[in-house]
Amino acid sequence: MSSRSEAPNGRGFAITVTSGGTHGRVRAAVRGEIDAEGAPALRQALTAALRSGNGLDLDLGDAVLCDPSGPRVMEELRSQAVASHRTMTIRNADPPARALLAAHGCHDLLADGEPPDGTDTHRPELLTRVRETLVGAGYQTSPADTDGAPGLSIEERARGIAVAWAATVGLSRPAPDRREPQAPVYPGIDSALHAAVVVALTNAGFLIDDVPDEREVMVTGEQPAPQEAALVDRATVLEAVGVVAAVGRLTPGQSRRVLVEVSRKTGIPLLRLAEQIVEWADGGGISTALQEQFESSLARREPRTPPAPHSTA
């Protein structure tokens, strides 16, 4: 296993890339603030990390997503991963980052915790939930290492949890010469069973990956909780950015950073915080503790210098 650290083009963030993990996966840990200015360098560094292994686990535990440019990079990386038959996960993102990522359609990449050497510690729990779901739907299951056993076999693989079955699905018929029963292939039954298993799993909230074999379904994860997948009300957040910019005489980028920072320190979701700021601007009130957090964050920013007036002489 090897690691390397880099600060692309001197931007406000750094990346530590660790290769040689389980299944050839690469881990990239990002530290610092990610904004529109640093997005091109982030894209270049993470693209290289993705291409250097069989998959990418992106750790955002020490990163701050200041604006939508970071999630857009994640969208592009996911497309690259799919096109190159690799997988990608995002881990340890804080609530504001998760909200931004979900708003840009990246909720399926979100995962919890940190895997040792690229191993997903939640896989055994996922396997158990898949089995319980199928049993509850009326399917018979059997251990994956039991050859010839009837029912669905469920096992953990590199790509996820595989649900598979034999060509006969427990059906057999004697051959014409009355020798040992053969294992006939029933394409129609296999297709129908495949569709039924997919429906049962997707209705239960599991994420399914396409596989070429009609006698196998691959479960790659679960849909996030509704509050994590909810879209951010962009208009409200943008309005709050404008309020902070006006009060603190800051640039829009600085104002977004203030909102994200206060959200992280107070634990208030970004959207709810934005709503409170807009309500305050309309004559409402905010708590003393929240006001102190804003004043502290604003004090660390340098107000922008207003443009010099044009001379009329």
Helices and strands as residue ranges (DSSP letters): E 2-6, G 8-10, E 13-19, G 22-24, E 25-34, H 39-51, E 55-65, H 69-83, E 87-91, H 95-103, G 107-109, E 110-111, G 116-118, H 123-136, E 141-143, E 152-156, E 161-164, H 187-203, E 206-209, E 216-222, H 226-229, H 234-248, H 252-266, H 270-281, H 288-299
